[in-house]
C-alpha cells in the first residue's frame, strides 16, 4: 500500500475542522467591522486602523509566540490563543467607543498569532513525514473555504445588527477551543504538552539551511503579493482602470480563491511524491507572471483569467513551501521561533507590499505596480532554484525532500 494515501491521524482532522471554524468566523466579522468602527463617528482612516491593528499585533507578538511554544508546548498555547481571540471578539460586541473597539481588536491579534504558530508546530509533529504536503494542502483548503464562506454568512448577519457577528464568532471560537482541548487532551500523538525533553531547533540553526532561507523569501513574496497587493490593488484596478462596478472587484478576488482551491490539495499530495522544490518554483513563476499580466489587461475577461492563474500559482506553491519548513524542523524537534519567523515574513510582506504598490500606482501606473509586484515573486524563485535537497530531518534519520 502506498503510505502517502494512508488515512491521516484523527488529530489532524480535529485541527483542520477548527481551522475552518476560525477562518469562517474571521470572514464573519469582516463585513461588519469597518461599519461598526464608523458607527462611533470616526472617519475611514480610523476605521482602517482597527483592521490594521489586528495585523500589527500579529506581527509584533509573533516572536513571543514562538518562545511560548518552545517553553510550554503547542497544545496549551493553541488553546490559549483561541480563547484570547474569542474573548477579545466578544468584548468588541460590547465596545462603547472607538478606542475600546481598537484595543479589543488589537488584543485579538495576539491570540491569532499564538494559535497560528502553535497549530503549525503541532501539525509538523503529528503529520507523517511522507504526507506533510498533503496535510499542508488540506489545512490551507479548510482556511480558504472558511474565508470564502465567512463574508457571505457575515453579510447576512449584519441585518441582525453590527454587534451580532462578533458574539456569534466568539461563541464559535469557544466551542472550537473546547473541542480541540477535549479531543487532544489524551492524545499520545499530540503529547507531550511541554517542551521539556524535546530538542529545540534554534533560529540560527534553521537559517543555515538554504531550503529554510528560500522558504522565508517565498513566504515574504507570498505575503506581499497574495495577502497584501491582491487585496489592496485589485478592487482599485477594476474600478479605476477597467471602469467597472466595485462589485466585480469582489468577483475577481473570488476567482483567485477558486484557482487556489482547485490545486491546493492536489499540489500538496504531489509534493510528497515528487518533492517540494518543483511545485514552489512552478507556483512562483505562474503567480509572478500572471500578476505582471494582470496590470497589462484592458478588459474584465482577461483580468479574471489572469486572476485565476495567479490563484493556481499560489495554490501550487503554498503547501510545498510549508511542508519544506516542516521538513527542516523535523517531527522530533520543537521549533517555535523558527515557525514564528516564517510566519512573520508573510506579515512583513503584507505590510510593505500594498504601500509600495500604492506609491508606484500613484506616481507611475497600475501596470508598473503589478509589474514590480510580480517581479518580487520571480526574484525569490532564484534561491529555490539554487537550494540543495534535504536528505534527512534534523534530529531524525528519515528522508524529507525527494
C-alpha positions as CSV (number, residue, x, y, z in Angstrom):
1,X,0.0,0.0,0.0
2,X,1.3,3.5,-0.8
3,X,1.8,5.3,2.5
4,X,1.0,8.6,1.0
5,X,-2.6,7.5,0.6
6,X,-2.9,6.1,4.1
7,X,-5.5,7.6,6.4
8,X,-4.4,10.6,8.3
9,X,-4.4,10.7,12.1
10,X,-7.7,11.8,13.8
11,X,-5.8,14.7,15.5
12,X,-5.1,16.3,12.1
13,X,-8.8,16.3,11.2
14,X,-9.6,18.0,14.6
15,X,-7.1,20.8,13.8
16,X,-8.4,21.1,10.2
17,X,-12.0,21.4,11.4
18,X,-11.0,24.0,13.9
19,X,-9.2,25.9,11.2
20,X,-12.3,26.1,9.1
21,X,-14.4,27.4,12.1
22,X,-11.7,30.1,12.8
23,X,-11.5,31.2,9.2
24,X,-15.2,31.2,8.8
25,X,-15.6,33.4,11.8
26,X,-12.8,35.8,10.7
27,X,-14.8,36.3,7.5
28,X,-18.0,36.5,9.5
29,X,-16.9,39.7,11.3
30,X,-15.1,41.2,8.2
31,X,-18.2,42.9,6.6
32,X,-19.3,44.3,10.0
33,X,-16.0,45.6,11.4
34,X,-15.5,48.7,9.2
35,X,-19.1,49.7,9.6
36,X,-19.1,49.1,13.3
37,X,-16.0,51.3,13.7
38,X,-17.6,54.1,11.6
39,X,-20.7,53.9,13.9
40,X,-18.6,55.6,16.6
41,X,-18.3,58.7,14.4
42,X,-14.8,58.2,13.1
43,X,-13.5,58.6,9.5
44,X,-12.5,56.0,7.0
45,X,-8.8,56.1,8.0
46,X,-9.6,55.5,11.7
47,X,-11.9,52.6,10.7
48,X,-9.0,51.1,8.7
49,X,-6.7,51.4,11.6
50,X,-8.9,49.0,13.5
51,X,-8.3,46.4,10.8
52,X,-4.5,47.1,10.7
53,X,-4.2,46.9,14.4
54,X,-5.0,43.2,14.3
55,X,-2.3,42.5,11.7
56,X,0.2,44.7,13.5
57,X,-0.2,42.8,16.8
58,X,0.2,39.5,15.0
59,X,3.5,40.7,13.6
60,X,4.7,42.2,16.9
61,X,3.8,39.3,19.1
62,X,5.0,36.5,16.7
63,X,8.5,36.2,18.3
64,X,6.9,35.9,21.8
65,X,4.5,33.2,20.5
66,X,7.4,31.2,19.2
67,X,9.1,31.3,22.6
68,X,5.9,30.3,24.3
69,X,5.6,27.3,22.1
70,X,9.2,26.4,22.8
71,X,8.6,26.5,26.5
72,X,5.1,25.4,27.1
73,X,4.3,23.2,24.0
74,X,1.8,23.6,21.3
75,X,-1.5,22.5,22.8
76,X,-1.7,25.0,25.7
77,X,-0.5,27.9,23.5
78,X,-3.0,26.9,20.8
79,X,-5.9,26.7,23.3
80,X,-4.9,30.0,25.0
81,X,-4.6,31.7,21.6
82,X,-8.1,30.7,20.5
83,X,-9.6,31.7,23.9
84,X,-7.9,35.2,23.7
85,X,-9.4,35.7,20.2
86,X,-12.8,34.5,21.5
87,X,-12.8,36.8,24.5
88,X,-11.5,39.8,22.6
89,X,-14.0,39.3,19.8
90,X,-16.8,39.0,22.3
91,X,-15.6,42.2,24.0
92,X,-15.8,44.0,20.7
93,X,-19.5,43.4,20.7
94,X,-19.8,45.4,23.9
95,X,-17.4,48.3,23.0
96,X,-18.9,51.6,23.8
97,X,-16.5,53.8,21.9
98,X,-13.9,53.6,19.1
99,X,-10.9,53.3,21.4
100,X,-12.3,50.3,23.2
101,X,-13.0,48.6,19.8
102,X,-9.4,49.3,18.7
103,X,-8.0,47.9,21.9
104,X,-10.1,44.7,21.9
105,X,-9.4,44.1,18.2
106,X,-5.7,44.5,18.7
107,X,-5.7,42.0,21.5
108,X,-7.2,39.5,19.2
109,X,-4.1,39.7,17.0
110,X,-2.1,38.4,19.9
111,X,-4.2,35.3,20.2
112,X,-4.3,34.9,16.4
113,X,-0.5,34.6,16.2
114,X,-0.4,32.2,19.2
115,X,-2.7,29.7,17.6
116,X,-1.2,30.1,14.2
117,X,2.3,29.3,15.3
118,X,1.3,26.5,17.6
119,X,-1.0,24.9,15.1
120,X,1.8,24.8,12.5
121,X,4.1,23.3,15.1
122,X,1.6,20.7,16.1
123,X,0.9,19.7,12.6
124,X,4.6,19.2,11.9
125,X,4.9,16.9,14.9
126,X,1.8,14.7,14.2
127,X,1.9,14.6,10.4
128,X,3.5,11.6,8.8
129,X,6.7,12.9,7.1
130,X,5.6,11.4,3.8
131,X,2.2,13.2,4.0
132,X,3.3,16.7,5.0
133,X,2.4,18.3,1.7
134,X,-1.0,16.6,1.8
135,X,-1.6,17.9,5.3
136,X,-0.5,21.4,4.4
137,X,-2.8,21.4,1.4
138,X,-5.7,20.1,3.5
139,X,-5.2,22.7,6.2
140,X,-4.8,25.5,3.7
141,X,-8.0,24.4,1.9
142,X,-10.0,24.5,5.2
143,X,-8.9,28.0,5.8
144,X,-9.7,29.0,2.2
145,X,-13.2,27.6,2.3
146,X,-13.8,29.3,5.6
147,X,-12.5,32.6,4.2
148,X,-14.8,32.3,1.2
149,X,-17.9,31.3,3.2
150,X,-17.4,33.7,6.1
151,X,-18.1,37.0,4.3
152,X,-21.2,35.5,2.7
153,X,-22.6,34.5,6.1
154,X,-21.4,37.7,7.8
155,X,-23.1,39.8,5.2
156,X,-26.4,38.2,6.0
157,X,-25.8,38.5,9.8
158,X,-25.3,42.3,9.6
159,X,-29.0,42.5,9.3
160,X,-29.2,41.3,12.9
161,X,-27.1,44.3,14.0
162,X,-23.4,45.2,13.8
163,X,-22.7,43.5,17.1
164,X,-24.2,40.2,16.4
165,X,-21.4,38.7,14.2
166,X,-18.9,39.3,17.0
167,X,-21.0,37.5,19.5
168,X,-21.6,34.6,17.2
169,X,-17.9,34.3,16.3
170,X,-16.9,34.4,20.0
171,X,-19.2,31.5,20.8
172,X,-18.0,29.5,17.8
173,X,-14.4,30.0,19.0
174,X,-15.2,28.9,22.5
175,X,-16.7,25.7,21.1
176,X,-13.7,25.2,18.8
177,X,-11.3,25.6,21.7
178,X,-13.2,23.2,23.8
179,X,-13.4,20.6,21.0
180,X,-9.6,20.8,20.4
181,X,-8.8,20.7,24.1
182,X,-11.0,17.6,24.8
183,X,-10.0,15.8,21.6
184,X,-6.3,16.2,22.0
185,X,-6.1,16.1,25.8
186,X,-5.3,12.4,26.0
187,X,-3.8,12.1,22.5
188,X,-0.5,10.2,22.7
189,X,0.4,11.5,19.2
190,X,0.0,15.1,20.2
191,X,1.8,14.7,23.5
192,X,4.0,16.0,25.1
193,X,2.4,19.3,26.0
194,X,5.6,20.7,27.3
195,X,8.8,21.3,25.5
196,X,10.8,19.5,28.2
197,X,12.7,16.6,26.9
198,X,12.3,17.6,23.2
199,X,15.2,19.0,21.3
200,X,14.7,22.7,20.3
201,X,15.7,24.0,16.9
202,X,17.2,27.4,17.2
203,X,16.6,30.0,14.6
204,X,20.3,30.3,13.8
205,X,20.4,26.6,13.1
206,X,17.4,26.8,10.7
207,X,19.0,29.8,8.9
208,X,21.9,27.6,8.0
209,X,19.5,25.6,5.7
210,X,19.3,27.0,2.2
211,X,15.8,25.5,2.0
212,X,14.6,27.4,5.0
213,X,16.2,30.7,3.7
214,X,14.5,30.1,0.4
215,X,11.1,29.5,2.2
216,X,11.5,32.8,4.1
217,X,11.9,34.6,0.8
218,X,9.0,32.9,-0.9
219,X,6.7,33.5,2.1
220,X,7.7,37.1,2.2
221,X,6.7,37.4,-1.5
222,X,3.5,35.5,-0.8
223,X,2.6,38.0,1.9
224,X,3.5,40.9,-0.4
225,X,1.6,39.6,-3.4
226,X,-1.3,37.4,-2.2
227,X,-2.2,38.9,1.2
228,X,-1.2,42.5,0.5
229,X,-1.3,43.8,-3.0
230,X,-4.0,41.5,-4.3
231,X,-6.5,42.7,-1.7
232,X,-5.4,46.3,-1.8
233,X,-5.0,46.9,-5.6
234,X,-7.4,44.5,-7.4
235,X,-10.5,46.5,-6.3
236,X,-8.9,49.8,-7.3
237,X,-7.7,48.4,-10.7
238,X,-11.2,47.1,-11.6
239,X,-12.9,50.4,-10.8
240,X,-10.3,53.0,-11.8
241,X,-8.6,51.3,-14.8
242,X,-11.2,48.9,-16.2
243,X,-14.0,51.2,-15.3
244,X,-16.3,48.5,-13.9
245,X,-18.6,48.3,-10.9
246,X,-16.9,47.8,-7.5
247,X,-18.9,44.6,-7.0
248,X,-17.0,43.0,-9.8
249,X,-13.8,43.5,-7.8
250,X,-15.1,41.0,-5.3
251,X,-15.7,38.6,-8.1
252,X,-12.1,39.0,-9.2
253,X,-11.0,38.1,-5.6
254,X,-13.3,35.1,-5.6
255,X,-11.8,33.9,-9.0
256,X,-8.4,34.0,-7.4
257,X,-9.7,31.9,-4.5
258,X,-11.2,29.4,-6.9
259,X,-7.9,29.0,-8.7
260,X,-6.3,28.4,-5.4
261,X,-8.8,25.8,-4.2
262,X,-8.5,23.9,-7.5
263,X,-4.9,22.9,-6.8
264,X,-4.2,23.2,-3.1
265,X,-4.8,19.6,-2.1
266,X,-3.5,18.1,-5.3
267,X,-0.3,20.0,-5.2
268,X,0.3,19.2,-1.6
269,X,-0.2,15.5,-2.2
270,X,2.1,15.5,-5.3
271,X,4.8,17.4,-3.4
272,X,5.0,14.5,-1.1
273,X,5.7,12.2,-4.0
274,X,7.9,14.3,-6.3
275,X,9.5,16.8,-3.9
276,X,8.8,20.3,-2.7
277,X,11.0,22.4,-5.0
278,X,9.3,21.8,-8.3
279,X,6.0,22.9,-7.0
280,X,7.3,26.0,-5.2
281,X,9.2,27.0,-8.4
282,X,6.3,26.4,-10.7
283,X,3.9,28.3,-8.4
284,X,6.2,31.3,-8.0
285,X,6.7,31.5,-11.8
286,X,2.9,31.1,-12.6
287,X,1.8,33.5,-9.9
288,X,4.5,36.1,-10.7
289,X,4.0,36.2,-14.4
290,X,0.2,36.2,-14.0
291,X,0.4,39.1,-11.6
292,X,2.5,41.1,-14.1
293,X,-0.1,40.3,-16.8
294,X,-2.9,41.5,-14.6
295,X,-1.6,45.0,-14.8
296,X,-1.5,44.9,-18.6
297,X,-5.1,43.7,-19.1
298,X,-7.6,46.0,-20.7
299,X,-10.8,44.1,-20.3
300,X,-12.5,42.2,-17.5
301,X,-12.4,38.7,-19.0
302,X,-8.6,38.8,-19.3
303,X,-8.3,40.2,-15.8
304,X,-10.4,37.3,-14.5
305,X,-8.3,34.8,-16.4
306,X,-5.0,36.2,-15.0
307,X,-6.5,36.3,-11.5
308,X,-7.5,32.6,-11.9
309,X,-3.9,31.7,-13.0
310,X,-2.4,33.7,-10.1
311,X,-4.6,31.8,-7.7
312,X,-3.4,28.5,-9.3
313,X,0.2,29.6,-8.9
314,X,-0.4,30.4,-5.2
315,X,-2.1,27.1,-4.7
316,X,0.8,25.2,-6.3
317,X,3.4,26.9,-4.1
318,X,2.0,27.2,-0.6
319,X,1.5,23.5,0.5
320,X,5.0,22.6,-0.7
321,X,6.5,25.7,0.8
322,X,5.0,24.9,4.3
323,X,5.9,21.3,4.0
324,X,9.5,22.2,3.3
325,X,9.7,24.2,6.5
326,X,8.3,21.2,8.3
327,X,11.0,19.1,6.7
328,X,13.7,21.4,8.0
329,X,12.3,21.4,11.6
330,X,11.5,17.7,11.6
331,X,9.0,15.8,13.7
332,X,11.3,15.2,16.6
333,X,12.2,18.8,17.4
334,X,10.4,21.8,18.6
335,X,10.9,25.0,16.5
336,X,8.7,27.8,17.8
337,X,11.0,30.7,16.9
338,X,11.7,29.1,13.5
339,X,8.0,28.8,12.7
340,X,7.2,32.3,14.1
341,X,9.9,33.8,11.9
342,X,8.5,32.0,8.9
343,X,5.0,33.5,9.7
344,X,6.5,37.0,10.3
345,X,8.0,37.2,6.8
346,X,4.5,36.9,5.2
347,X,3.2,39.5,7.6
348,X,6.0,41.9,6.8
349,X,5.4,41.4,3.1
350,X,1.7,42.1,3.5
351,X,2.5,45.4,5.2
352,X,5.2,46.6,2.8
353,X,3.6,45.3,-0.5
354,X,0.4,47.5,-0.6
355,X,2.4,50.6,0.3
356,X,5.0,50.1,-2.3
357,X,2.4,49.2,-5.0
358,X,0.3,52.2,-4.0
359,X,3.2,54.6,-4.4
360,X,4.0,53.1,-7.8
361,X,0.4,53.2,-9.0
362,X,0.1,56.8,-7.9
363,X,3.3,58.2,-9.4
364,X,3.8,55.8,-12.4
365,X,0.9,53.5,-13.3
366,X,-1.1,50.4,-12.1
367,X,0.9,48.5,-14.7
368,X,4.1,49.4,-13.0
369,X,2.7,48.5,-9.6
370,X,1.6,45.0,-10.8
371,X,4.9,44.5,-12.7
372,X,7.1,45.2,-9.7
373,X,4.8,43.0,-7.6
374,X,5.1,40.1,-9.9
375,X,8.8,40.6,-10.2
376,X,9.1,40.1,-6.5
377,X,7.7,36.6,-6.8
378,X,10.0,35.8,-9.8
379,X,13.0,37.1,-7.9
380,X,12.5,34.8,-4.9
381,X,12.4,31.8,-7.2
382,X,16.2,32.1,-7.6
383,X,17.1,30.9,-4.1
384,X,14.7,27.9,-4.6
385,X,16.4,27.0,-7.9
386,X,19.8,27.1,-6.2
387,X,18.8,25.3,-2.9
388,X,20.0,21.7,-2.5
389,X,17.7,19.0,-1.5
390,X,17.4,17.9,2.1
391,X,18.5,14.3,2.7
392,X,17.2,13.9,6.3
393,X,15.4,15.7,9.1
394,X,17.3,17.4,11.9
395,X,17.4,15.1,14.9
396,X,15.9,12.2,12.9
397,X,17.0,9.8,10.1
398,X,14.1,9.9,7.7
399,X,14.1,11.4,4.2
400,X,12.4,14.7,3.9
401,X,13.0,16.0,0.5
402,X,12.7,13.9,-2.6
